[in-house]
Amino acid sequence: MALIGVPFIKTFMKCFTSLFSAAALCAFPALSGGSFDDPVQAEVLAGWQRADGTRMAALRLTLEPGWKTYWRAPGDAGIPPHFDWSRARNIEMLKIHWPTPDVFVSNGMRSIGYADEVVIPFEIQPARADQPVRLRARMSLGVCAEVCLPHQLKFDAILDSTETRPTPAIAAALASVPYSAKEAEVSASTCLLRPTPDGIEIEAHVDLPHTGGTEVAVIEAGRADLWVSEADTKRDGNTVVAVSEMIQSQGGAFSIDRSDVRITIIGANYAVDVIGCDAG
């Protein structure tokens, strides 16, 4: 771990307008208004029951033409999505599987997300296998066209089907999730940490075959209280090198656990998700 003190950091929103609206989702389809008031529509896909007792379900977001929304780590110009599951019932574990996003560049700023439509799969372990799951939640997200709007969705669905056949849309979304380090033949992942005036610079080295086109690396700290800058990414032979800065928004000391660092490399052909890195 590295430990460093940092000054208080003020962050700012890169949105030009703030507008909160809600789309009520009862069982499956969402209710929506006009395209400006509600540029995204949502639908719960009930999915199927798996042999191990877990259930696959998903949330399908459909955006109006010209609008996009953001990935788990949206970049400096994006708004990160957030789910509030506090009103869900009979859920022991829920894992979100994020499909590989697209990289957008507008006015010299990079953001990472989805246009048109995205299906976000949920892997759910019920607390009681003999009871239905109530998938009731709020999702805060950003949507952007010429302006960026904070947005909110509500959805509420009962999952009690005994269907065991995979839902095609969910299966396709799962197939588009980034490869794991093992699947992508990552042979090494190391991180160098250096202090900066405001925080810590992280330099990640990931050895893997070329993923196609111009590769973009995204580094996540594994902690919600740390801001991570857009990574400068280059390829050096068989190695992707990505450099970011991490800053603690509340000031004071903070530490980096390399095992929590997440490095996603997005290429033209496929993406790779690397969890953890060794000391350089």
Phi and psi restraints in degrees (value plus and minus 20) as a CYANA .aco file:
   2 ALA   PHI    -136.5   -96.5
   2 ALA   PSI     120.9   160.9
   3 LEU   PHI    -146.5  -106.5
   3 LEU   PSI     112.4   152.4
   4 ILE   PHI    -173.6  -133.6
   4 ILE   PSI     125.9   165.9
   5 GLY   PHI    -110.9   -70.9
   5 GLY   PSI     123.8   163.8
   6 VAL   PHI    -156.0  -116.0
   6 VAL   PSI     133.1   173.1
   7 PRO   PHI     -94.4   -54.4
   7 PRO   PSI     147.9   187.9
   8 PHE   PHI     -84.2   -44.2
   8 PHE   PSI     110.4   150.4
   9 ILE   PHI    -132.5   -92.5
   9 ILE   PSI     109.0   149.0
  10 LYS   PHI    -118.0   -78.0
  10 LYS   PSI     108.0   148.0
  11 THR   PHI    -127.0   -87.0
  11 THR   PSI     144.3   184.3
  12 PHE   PHI    -159.1  -119.1
  12 PHE   PSI     136.4   176.4
  13 MET   PHI    -102.0   -62.0
  13 MET   PSI     120.0   160.0
  14 LYS   PHI    -120.5   -80.5
  14 LYS   PSI      19.2    59.2
  15 CYS   PHI    -131.0   -91.0
  15 CYS   PSI     129.2   169.2
  16 PHE   PHI    -116.3   -76.3
  16 PHE   PSI     -41.6    -1.6
  17 THR   PHI    -162.0  -122.0
  17 THR   PSI     125.3   165.3
  18 SER   PHI    -133.4   -93.4
  18 SER   PSI     106.4   146.4
  19 LEU   PHI    -166.9  -126.9
  19 LEU   PSI      99.9   139.9
  20 PHE   PHI    -128.0   -88.0
  20 PHE   PSI     108.2   148.2
  21 SER   PHI    -158.8  -118.8
  21 SER   PSI     143.1   183.1
  22 ALA   PHI    -149.2  -109.2
  22 ALA   PSI     121.3   161.3
  23 ALA   PHI    -136.5   -96.5
  23 ALA   PSI      97.8   137.8
  24 ALA   PHI     -99.7   -59.7
  24 ALA   PSI     111.3   151.3
  25 LEU   PHI    -140.8  -100.8
  25 LEU   PSI      90.4   130.4
  26 CYS   PHI    -130.6   -90.6
  26 CYS   PSI      96.5   136.5
  27 ALA   PHI      48.1    88.1
  27 ALA   PSI     -94.4   -54.4
  28 PHE   PHI    -149.8  -109.8
  28 PHE   PSI     -85.2   -45.2
  29 PRO   PHI     -98.6   -58.6
  29 PRO   PSI     131.9   171.9
  30 ALA   PHI    -112.7   -72.7
  30 ALA   PSI     132.9   172.9
  31 LEU   PHI    -112.9   -72.9
  31 LEU   PSI     119.8   159.8
  32 SER   PHI    -164.5  -124.5
  32 SER   PSI     138.4   178.4
  33 GLY   PHI    -124.3   -84.3
  33 GLY   PSI    -162.5  -122.5
  34 GLY   PHI     -90.4   -50.4
  34 GLY   PSI     150.2   190.2
  35 SER   PHI     -87.0   -47.0
  35 SER   PSI     -50.1   -10.1
  36 PHE   PHI    -100.2   -60.2
  36 PHE   PSI     -64.8   -24.8
  37 ASP   PHI     -86.2   -46.2
  37 ASP   PSI     -51.0   -11.0
  38 ASP   PHI    -162.5  -122.5
  38 ASP   PSI      58.9    98.9
  39 PRO   PHI     -96.7   -56.7
  39 PRO   PSI     -22.2    17.8
  40 VAL   PHI    -153.8  -113.8
  40 VAL   PSI     115.3   155.3
  41 GLN   PHI    -133.0   -93.0
  41 GLN   PSI     129.2   169.2
  42 ALA   PHI    -148.6  -108.6
  42 ALA   PSI     130.4   170.4
  43 GLU   PHI    -168.9  -128.9
  43 GLU   PSI     109.8   149.8
  44 VAL   PHI    -102.4   -62.4
  44 VAL   PSI     110.7   150.7
  45 LEU   PHI    -120.7   -80.7
  45 LEU   PSI     100.5   140.5
  46 ALA   PHI     -87.2   -47.2
  46 ALA   PSI     -47.2    -7.2
  47 GLY   PHI      53.8    93.8
  47 GLY   PSI    -165.8  -125.8
  48 TRP   PHI    -168.7  -128.7
  48 TRP   PSI     143.2   183.2
  49 GLN   PHI    -112.8   -72.8
  49 GLN   PSI     112.1   152.1
  50 ARG   PHI    -118.3   -78.3
  50 ARG   PSI     143.1   183.1
  51 ALA   PHI     -82.2   -42.2
  51 ALA   PSI     -48.0    -8.0
  52 ASP   PHI    -105.1   -65.1
  52 ASP   PSI     -15.8    24.2
  53 GLY   PHI      75.6   115.6
  53 GLY   PSI     -33.0     7.0
  54 THR   PHI     -98.9   -58.9
  54 THR   PSI     143.0   183.0
  55 ARG   PHI    -144.6  -104.6
  55 ARG   PSI     119.8   159.8
  56 MET   PHI    -123.4   -83.4
  56 MET   PSI     107.7   147.7
  57 ALA   PHI    -156.0  -116.0
  57 ALA   PSI    -197.8  -157.8
  58 ALA   PHI    -182.9  -142.9
  58 ALA   PSI     141.2   181.2
  59 LEU   PHI    -134.7   -94.7
  59 LEU   PSI     102.1   142.1
  60 ARG   PHI    -120.3   -80.3
  60 ARG   PSI     103.5   143.5
  61 LEU   PHI    -127.3   -87.3
  61 LEU   PSI     106.6   146.6
  62 THR   PHI    -136.8   -96.8
  62 THR   PSI     101.4   141.4
  63 LEU   PHI    -122.6   -82.6
  63 LEU   PSI     127.0   167.0
  64 GLU   PHI     -83.3   -43.3
  64 GLU   PSI     133.3   173.3
  65 PRO   PHI     -73.4   -33.4
  65 PRO   PSI     114.1   154.1
  66 GLY   PHI      68.9   108.9
  66 GLY   PSI     -27.1    12.9
  67 TRP   PHI    -122.0   -82.0
  67 TRP   PSI     132.5   172.5
  68 LYS   PHI    -159.9  -119.9
  68 LYS   PSI     141.9   181.9
  69 THR   PHI    -149.7  -109.7
  69 THR   PSI    -199.9  -159.9
  70 TYR   PHI    -134.9   -94.9
  70 TYR   PSI     133.9   173.9
  71 TRP   PHI     -98.3   -58.3
  71 TRP   PSI     155.3   195.3
  72 ARG   PHI     -70.1   -30.1
  72 ARG   PSI     -63.7   -23.7
  73 ALA   PHI    -138.7   -98.7
  73 ALA   PSI      77.8   117.8
  74 PRO   PHI    -102.8   -62.8
  74 PRO   PSI     -25.0    15.0
  75 GLY   PHI      67.7   107.7
  75 GLY   PSI     151.3   191.3
  76 ASP   PHI     -80.8   -40.8
  76 ASP   PSI     -49.1    -9.1
  77 ALA   PHI    -116.2   -76.2
  77 ALA   PSI     -12.5    27.5
  78 GLY   PHI    -133.9   -93.9
  78 GLY   PSI     152.3   192.3
  79 ILE   PHI    -135.7   -95.7
  79 ILE   PSI      98.9   138.9
  80 PRO   PHI     -89.8   -49.8
  80 PRO   PSI     120.0   160.0
  81 PRO   PHI     -96.7   -56.7
  81 PRO   PSI     134.0   174.0
  82 HIS   PHI    -166.5  -126.5
  82 HIS   PSI     113.1   153.1
  83 PHE   PHI    -126.8   -86.8
  83 PHE   PSI     115.3   155.3
  84 ASP   PHI    -128.8   -88.8
  84 ASP   PSI      88.1   128.1
  85 TRP   PHI    -119.9   -79.9
  85 TRP   PSI      -6.2    33.8
  86 SER   PHI     -83.3   -43.3
  86 SER   PSI     -42.8    -2.8
  87 ARG   PHI    -120.9   -80.9
  87 ARG   PSI     -16.9    23.1
  88 ALA   PHI     -93.3   -53.3
  88 ALA   PSI     137.9   177.9
  89 ARG   PHI    -153.0  -113.0
  89 ARG   PSI     128.2   168.2
  90 ASN   PHI      41.2    81.2
  90 ASN   PSI      22.4    62.4
  91 ILE   PHI    -141.5  -101.5
  91 ILE   PSI      94.8   134.8
  92 GLU   PHI    -104.2   -64.2
  92 GLU   PSI     -60.0   -20.0
  93 MET   PHI    -168.1  -128.1
  93 MET   PSI     120.1   160.1
  94 LEU   PHI    -158.4  -118.4
  94 LEU   PSI     104.5   144.5
  95 LYS   PHI    -139.1   -99.1
  95 LYS   PSI     109.9   149.9
  96 ILE   PHI    -112.4   -72.4
  96 ILE   PSI     110.9   150.9
  97 HIS   PHI    -127.4   -87.4
  97 HIS   PSI      85.3   125.3
  98 TRP   PHI    -105.4   -65.4
  98 TRP   PSI     101.6   141.6
  99 PRO   PHI     -82.6   -42.6
  99 PRO   PSI     137.4   177.4
 100 THR   PHI     -78.9   -38.9
 100 THR   PSI     106.1   146.1
 101 PRO   PHI    -108.2   -68.2
 101 PRO   PSI     154.8   194.8
 102 ASP   PHI    -120.4   -80.4
 102 ASP   PSI     137.2   177.2
 103 VAL   PHI    -125.7   -85.7
 103 VAL   PSI     103.8   143.8
 104 PHE   PHI    -131.9   -91.9
 104 PHE   PSI     120.9   160.9
 105 VAL   PHI    -145.5  -105.5
 105 VAL   PSI     102.3   142.3
 106 SER   PHI    -159.3  -119.3
 106 SER   PSI     106.8   146.8
 107 ASN   PHI      33.5    73.5
 107 ASN   PSI      17.2    57.2
 108 GLY   PHI      58.2    98.2
 108 GLY   PSI     -16.6    23.4
 109 MET   PHI    -131.7   -91.7
 109 MET   PSI     119.1   159.1
 110 ARG   PHI    -122.4   -82.4
 110 ARG   PSI     116.6   156.6
 111 SER   PHI    -155.3  -115.3
 111 SER   PSI     142.4   182.4
 112 ILE   PHI    -151.1  -111.1
 112 ILE   PSI     104.6   144.6
 113 GLY   PHI    -199.9  -159.9
 113 GLY   PSI    -164.3  -124.3
 114 TYR   PHI    -158.9  -118.9
 114 TYR   PSI     121.7   161.7
 115 ALA   PHI    -134.3   -94.3
 115 ALA   PSI     140.9   180.9
 116 ASP   PHI      48.6    88.6
 116 ASP   PSI     -94.7   -54.7
 117 GLU   PHI    -174.6  -134.6
 117 GLU   PSI     125.1   165.1
 118 VAL   PHI    -162.7  -122.7
 118 VAL   PSI     119.3   159.3
 119 VAL   PHI    -129.1   -89.1
 119 VAL   PSI     100.5   140.5
 120 ILE   PHI    -126.7   -86.7
 120 ILE   PSI      85.6   125.6
 121 PRO   PHI     -94.5   -54.5
 121 PRO   PSI     124.8   164.8
 122 PHE   PHI    -138.0   -98.0
 122 PHE   PSI     107.2   147.2
 123 GLU   PHI    -119.6   -79.6
 123 GLU   PSI      98.2   138.2
 124 ILE   PHI    -139.8   -99.8
 124 ILE   PSI     109.3   149.3
 125 GLN   PHI    -124.8   -84.8
 125 GLN   PSI      90.5   130.5
 126 PRO   PHI     -86.2   -46.2
 126 PRO   PSI     126.1   166.1
 127 ALA   PHI     -87.8   -47.8
 127 ALA   PSI     -56.3   -16.3
 128 ARG   PHI    -148.0  -108.0
 128 ARG   PSI      96.5   136.5
 129 ALA   PHI     -85.4   -45.4
 129 ALA   PSI     -44.2    -4.2
 130 ASP   PHI    -109.9   -69.9
 130 ASP   PSI     -15.1    24.9
 131 GLN   PHI    -138.8   -98.8
 131 GLN   PSI     129.1   169.1
 132 PRO   PHI     -88.8   -48.8
 132 PRO   PSI     138.3   178.3
 133 VAL   PHI    -116.7   -76.7
 133 VAL   PSI     112.6   152.6
 134 ARG   PHI    -122.6   -82.6
 134 ARG   PSI      89.8   129.8
 135 LEU   PHI    -112.9   -72.9
 135 LEU   PSI      60.6   100.6
 136 ARG   PHI    -133.4   -93.4
 136 ARG   PSI     101.9   141.9
 137 ALA   PHI    -178.8  -138.8
 137 ALA   PSI     147.9   187.9
 138 ARG   PHI    -136.3   -96.3
 138 ARG   PSI     120.0   160.0
 139 MET   PHI    -141.2  -101.2
 139 MET   PSI     102.3   142.3
 140 SER   PHI    -118.2   -78.2
 140 SER   PSI     112.7   152.7
 141 LEU   PHI    -171.2  -131.2
 141 LEU   PSI     147.9   187.9
 142 GLY   PHI    -130.3   -90.3
 142 GLY   PSI     122.8   162.8
 143 VAL   PHI    -147.8  -107.8
 143 VAL   PSI     122.4   162.4
 144 CYS   PHI    -156.6  -116.6
 144 CYS   PSI     120.3   160.3
 145 ALA   PHI    -152.0  -112.0
 145 ALA   PSI    -131.1   -91.1
 146 GLU   PHI     -94.4   -54.4
 146 GLU   PSI     -46.0    -6.0
 147 VAL   PHI    -143.9  -103.9
 147 VAL   PSI     140.9   180.9
 148 CYS   PHI    -126.8   -86.8
 148 CYS   PSI     109.9   149.9
 149 LEU   PHI    -142.8  -102.8
 149 LEU   PSI     102.4   142.4
 150 PRO   PHI     -83.3   -43.3
 150 PRO   PSI     119.1   159.1
 151 HIS   PHI    -159.9  -119.9
 151 HIS   PSI     136.4   176.4
 152 GLN   PHI    -157.7  -117.7
 152 GLN   PSI     116.0   156.0
 153 LEU   PHI    -139.2   -99.2
 153 LEU   PSI     125.4   165.4
 154 LYS   PHI    -138.7   -98.7
 154 LYS   PSI     117.0   157.0
 155 PHE   PHI    -162.0  -122.0
 155 PHE   PSI     131.8   171.8
 156 ASP   PHI    -171.4  -131.4
 156 ASP   PSI      91.3   131.3
 157 ALA   PHI    -159.6  -119.6
 157 ALA   PSI     121.9   161.9
 158 ILE   PHI    -116.5   -76.5
 158 ILE   PSI     103.7   143.7
 159 LEU   PHI    -126.7   -86.7
 159 LEU   PSI      83.9   123.9
 160 ASP   PHI    -158.5  -118.5
 160 ASP   PSI     -10.3    29.7
 161 SER   PHI     -90.2   -50.2
 161 SER   PSI     126.8   166.8
 162 THR   PHI    -117.7   -77.7
 162 THR   PSI      -7.4    32.6
 163 GLU   PHI     -78.4   -38.4
 163 GLU   PSI     115.0   155.0
 164 THR   PHI    -134.3   -94.3
 164 THR   PSI     -27.1    12.9
 165 ARG   PHI    -101.5   -61.5
 165 ARG   PSI     112.1   152.1
 166 PRO   PHI     -79.6   -39.6
 166 PRO   PSI     121.3   161.3
 167 THR   PHI     -97.7   -57.7
 167 THR   PSI     103.8   143.8
 168 PRO   PHI     -73.6   -33.6
 168 PRO   PSI     -63.3   -23.3
 169 ALA   PHI     -84.8   -44.8
 169 ALA   PSI     -57.7   -17.7
 170 ILE   PHI     -92.1   -52.1
 170 ILE   PSI     -62.3   -22.3
 171 ALA   PHI     -80.0   -40.0
 171 ALA   PSI     -59.9   -19.9
 172 ALA   PHI     -85.9   -45.9
 172 ALA   PSI     -59.2   -19.2
 173 ALA   PHI     -85.3   -45.3
 173 ALA   PSI     -61.2   -21.2
 174 LEU   PHI     -83.3   -43.3
 174 LEU   PSI     -56.4   -16.4
 175 ALA   PHI     -87.9   -47.9
 175 ALA   PSI     -41.6    -1.6
 176 SER   PHI    -115.1   -75.1
 176 SER   PSI     -17.4    22.6
 177 VAL   PHI     -86.7   -46.7
 177 VAL   PSI     123.7   163.7
 178 PRO   PHI     -74.2   -34.2
 178 PRO   PSI     127.9   167.9
 179 TYR   PHI     -85.7   -45.7
 179 TYR   PSI     131.8   171.8
 180 SER   PHI     -95.0   -55.0
 180 SER   PSI     148.4   188.4
 181 ALA   PHI     -80.2   -40.2
 181 ALA   PSI     -59.0   -19.0
 182 LYS   PHI     -86.3   -46.3
 182 LYS   PSI     -65.6   -25.6
 183 GLU   PHI     -81.8   -41.8
 183 GLU   PSI     -54.7   -14.7
 184 ALA   PHI    -109.7   -69.7
 184 ALA   PSI     -16.2    23.8
 185 GLU   PHI      41.3    81.3
 185 GLU   PSI      23.8    63.8
 186 VAL   PHI     -92.7   -52.7
 186 VAL   PSI     102.0   142.0
 187 SER   PHI    -113.8   -73.8
 187 SER   PSI     -40.8    -0.8
 188 ALA   PHI    -182.3  -142.3
 188 ALA   PSI     129.1   169.1
 189 SER   PHI    -164.4  -124.4
 189 SER   PSI      95.9   135.9
 190 THR   PHI    -148.5  -108.5
 190 THR   PSI     134.4   174.4
 191 CYS   PHI    -153.1  -113.1
 191 CYS   PSI     106.7   146.7
 192 LEU   PHI    -118.4   -78.4
 192 LEU   PSI     114.0   154.0
 193 LEU   PHI    -136.5   -96.5
 193 LEU   PSI     109.9   149.9
 194 ARG   PHI    -154.0  -114.0
 194 ARG   PSI     118.5   158.5
 195 PRO   PHI     -90.0   -50.0
 195 PRO   PSI     126.9   166.9
 196 THR   PHI    -145.7  -105.7
 196 THR   PSI     149.9   189.9
 197 PRO   PHI     -77.8   -37.8
 197 PRO   PSI     -48.9    -8.9
 198 ASP   PHI    -130.1   -90.1
 198 ASP   PSI     -32.2     7.8
 199 GLY   PHI    -197.8  -157.8
 199 GLY   PSI    -147.3  -107.3
 200 ILE   PHI    -154.7  -114.7
 200 ILE   PSI     113.3   153.3
 201 GLU   PHI    -111.3   -71.3
 201 GLU   PSI     114.0   154.0
 202 ILE   PHI    -136.8   -96.8
 202 ILE   PSI     109.4   149.4
 203 GLU   PHI    -137.9   -97.9
 203 GLU   PSI      89.5   129.5
 204 ALA   PHI    -119.0   -79.0
 204 ALA   PSI     117.5   157.5
 205 HIS   PHI    -142.0  -102.0
 205 HIS   PSI      98.5   138.5
 206 VAL   PHI    -143.2  -103.2
 206 VAL   PSI      99.1   139.1
 207 ASP   PHI    -110.7   -70.7
 207 ASP   PSI      95.2   135.2
 208 LEU   PHI    -182.6  -142.6
 208 LEU   PSI     138.7   178.7
 209 PRO   PHI     -82.0   -42.0
 209 PRO   PSI     137.2   177.2
 210 HIS   PHI     -82.8   -42.8
 210 HIS   PSI     112.9   152.9
 211 THR   PHI    -112.3   -72.3
 211 THR   PSI     -19.0    21.0
 212 GLY   PHI      82.6   122.6
 212 GLY   PSI     118.7   158.7
 213 GLY   PHI      42.3    82.3
 213 GLY   PSI    -173.4  -133.4
 214 THR   PHI    -104.4   -64.4
 214 THR   PSI      94.1   134.1
 215 GLU   PHI    -103.3   -63.3
 215 GLU   PSI     122.2   162.2
 216 VAL   PHI    -142.8  -102.8
 216 VAL   PSI     105.9   145.9
 217 ALA   PHI    -123.0   -83.0
 217 ALA   PSI     121.0   161.0
 218 VAL   PHI    -142.4  -102.4
 218 VAL   PSI     107.0   147.0
 219 ILE   PHI    -129.3   -89.3
 219 ILE   PSI     110.7   150.7
 220 GLU   PHI    -139.5   -99.5
 220 GLU   PSI     121.2   161.2
 221 ALA   PHI    -102.8   -62.8
 221 ALA   PSI     -36.2     3.8
 222 GLY   PHI      60.5   100.5
 222 GLY   PSI      -9.4    30.6
 223 ARG   PHI    -157.4  -117.4
 223 ARG   PSI     110.7   150.7
 224 ALA   PHI     -90.0   -50.0
 224 ALA   PSI     -40.7    -0.7
 225 ASP   PHI    -107.4   -67.4
 225 ASP   PSI     -19.2    20.8
 226 LEU   PHI    -128.7   -88.7
 226 LEU   PSI     110.4   150.4
 227 TRP   PHI    -110.0   -70.0
 227 TRP   PSI     115.8   155.8
 228 VAL   PHI    -141.5  -101.5
 228 VAL   PSI     106.5   146.5
 229 SER   PHI     -92.6   -52.6
 229 SER   PSI     142.6   182.6
 230 GLU   PHI     -77.5   -37.5
 230 GLU   PSI     111.7   151.7
 231 ALA   PHI    -100.2   -60.2
 231 ALA   PSI     115.6   155.6
 232 ASP   PHI    -100.4   -60.4
 232 ASP   PSI      99.9   139.9
 233 THR   PHI    -138.6   -98.6
 233 THR   PSI     116.0   156.0
 234 LYS   PHI    -166.9  -126.9
 234 LYS   PSI     141.1   181.1
 235 ARG   PHI    -132.2   -92.2
 235 ARG   PSI     112.6   152.6
 236 ASP   PHI    -141.7  -101.7
 236 ASP   PSI      70.9   110.9
 237 GLY   PHI      46.9    86.9
 237 GLY   PSI    -137.5   -97.5
 238 ASN   PHI    -112.2   -72.2
 238 ASN   PSI      -9.9    30.1
 239 THR   PHI    -142.6  -102.6
 239 THR   PSI     111.8   151.8
 240 VAL   PHI    -110.8   -70.8
 240 VAL   PSI     108.2   148.2
 241 VAL   PHI    -134.0   -94.0
 241 VAL   PSI     104.5   144.5
 242 ALA   PHI    -150.7  -110.7
 242 ALA   PSI     114.8   154.8
 243 VAL   PHI    -145.1  -105.1
 243 VAL   PSI     106.5   146.5
 244 SER   PHI    -154.9  -114.9
 244 SER   PSI     147.0   187.0
 245 GLU   PHI    -136.6   -96.6
 245 GLU   PSI     118.2   158.2
 246 MET   PHI    -129.4   -89.4
 246 MET   PSI     113.3   153.3
 247 ILE   PHI    -152.6  -112.6
 247 ILE   PSI     115.1   155.1
 248 GLN   PHI    -107.5   -67.5
 248 GLN   PSI     101.0   141.0
 249 SER   PHI     -89.7   -49.7
 249 SER   PSI     -42.2    -2.2
 250 GLN   PHI    -120.2   -80.2
 250 GLN   PSI     -19.1    20.9
 251 GLY   PHI      58.2    98.2
 251 GLY   PSI    -196.4  -156.4
 252 GLY   PHI      62.0   102.0
 252 GLY   PSI    -189.3  -149.3
 253 ALA   PHI    -106.4   -66.4
 253 ALA   PSI     130.1   170.1
 254 PHE   PHI    -168.7  -128.7
 254 PHE   PSI     139.1   179.1
 255 SER   PHI    -144.3  -104.3
 255 SER   PSI     136.9   176.9
 256 ILE   PHI    -140.0  -100.0
 256 ILE   PSI     102.8   142.8
 257 ASP   PHI    -119.7   -79.7
 257 ASP   PSI      93.8   133.8
 258 ARG   PHI     -79.7   -39.7
 258 ARG   PSI     -47.6    -7.6
 259 SER   PHI     -88.9   -48.9
 259 SER   PSI     -38.1     1.9
 260 ASP   PHI    -113.4   -73.4
 260 ASP   PSI     -33.1     6.9
 261 VAL   PHI     -87.6   -47.6
 261 VAL   PSI     115.6   155.6
 262 ARG   PHI    -141.7  -101.7
 262 ARG   PSI     107.1   147.1
 263 ILE   PHI    -141.3  -101.3
 263 ILE   PSI      98.3   138.3
 264 THR   PHI    -131.3   -91.3
 264 THR   PSI     107.2   147.2
 265 ILE   PHI    -130.6   -90.6
 265 ILE   PSI      99.3   139.3
 266 ILE   PHI    -127.4   -87.4
 266 ILE   PSI      96.3   136.3
 267 GLY   PHI    -135.2   -95.2
 267 GLY   PSI     157.9   197.9
 268 ALA   PHI     -90.0   -50.0
 268 ALA   PSI     -48.0    -8.0
 269 ASN   PHI    -117.1   -77.1
 269 ASN   PSI     -56.1   -16.1
 270 TYR   PHI    -186.4  -146.4
 270 TYR   PSI     150.5   190.5
 271 ALA   PHI    -140.2  -100.2
 271 ALA   PSI     138.8   178.8
 272 VAL   PHI    -152.3  -112.3
 272 VAL   PSI     114.8   154.8
 273 ASP   PHI    -131.2   -91.2
 273 ASP   PSI      93.4   133.4
 274 VAL   PHI    -131.1   -91.1
 274 VAL   PSI      99.3   139.3
 275 ILE   PHI    -121.8   -81.8
 275 ILE   PSI      98.2   138.2
 276 GLY   PHI      64.8   104.8
 276 GLY   PSI     133.1   173.1
 277 CYS   PHI    -168.7  -128.7
 277 CYS   PSI     133.1   173.1
 278 ASP   PHI    -107.7   -67.7
 278 ASP   PSI     146.1   186.1
 279 ALA   PHI     -88.1   -48.1
 279 ALA   PSI     122.0   162.0
